[in-house]
């Protein structure tokens, strides 16, 4: 879990920098908010969450938590030394019998 406290408009209060790191499994980006103190619900939001040196890390397993908003998903990309995230509303799951 990567702690990334953010202001109400999703701007991170700090940025992380990774040097030649690899990630395996699920990596969670935690904005540290709750339903009582949520981030701005106007989505989508595009922001840089971290920087890296060396080879780009695999961010396919990364997930957003701690936004204080229900059903928020993050799409993460890593290129040109930056890890970027687009926060958007998540999809729906219908279960029929």
N, C-alpha and C positions, 0 to 999 in steps of 0.2 A: 504494500500500500504506500503510495506516494502522497504525502500531505502537501496540499497546495491551497492555503487559505486565500480567499478572493474577496474583493469588494463587491457590493451589491450588483454591479454591472458585469460581473465575471472576470474582472481584471485581476490576475494573480498578484499577490503582495510580494512574491519572490519567484524566481525561475530556477529550475534545477538544471545542472549541467552534468552529463554523463560522458565518461571517457572510456571508449572501447568496452562497453558493457553489452551483455546479452541478457535477454529476459526469457523466462520460460513460464508457462502456465498463465494464469489470470493476473494481470497487474491492474490495480485499482488506483484511480486518481481521485483523491478525497478532498473536496472543497470545504469540508468541515462545517456545513450548514445543516440545520434541521427545519422541520415544517414550521416551527415558531419563528425562524429567522432565515427564510429562503433567499436564494439568489433571484435576480430579476427574471421573471418568467417569459420575457419577450425573446422568442427563439426563432430562427437559429442564431447562434453566436459563434464567431470564429476567433480563436485565440491561440497563441503560442504557449505551450505548457512547459516545454523544456528545450534544451539544446544538447547536442552531442558532438563528440569528435570521433574520428575513426569511422568504422562501418556503421551504417544506419541500423538501429535496433528493430527487431520485429515487433510492431505495435498492434498486430492483429488481435491479440488477446487482451487489449486494454479496455477498461470499463470505467464509467463515471459513477461515483457515489458521493453522497454528502452535499447534494445541491439544494436539498430541502424542497424539491419539486418532484411530484410524482411523474413517472414515465419519461424520464430524460435519458437519452442515449448519446454517446459520443462516438464520432467517427474520427479515428486518429490516423495521421500520416506522418512519415518521417522522410525528409528530403532536405538537401542543402544545409545540413547541420541543425535543423530545427524540427521539433516534434510539434505538430499543430493538431488542434482538435476543433471539430465543428459539433457544437451541442445542438441537439434537435429533439423533438418529441419522438419517443419510441413507438414502435409498431404495436399492433393489437394481436391478441391470440383469441381465436374463437374455438370453443370446444362444443361439438355437436354430437348428439347421440341418436 
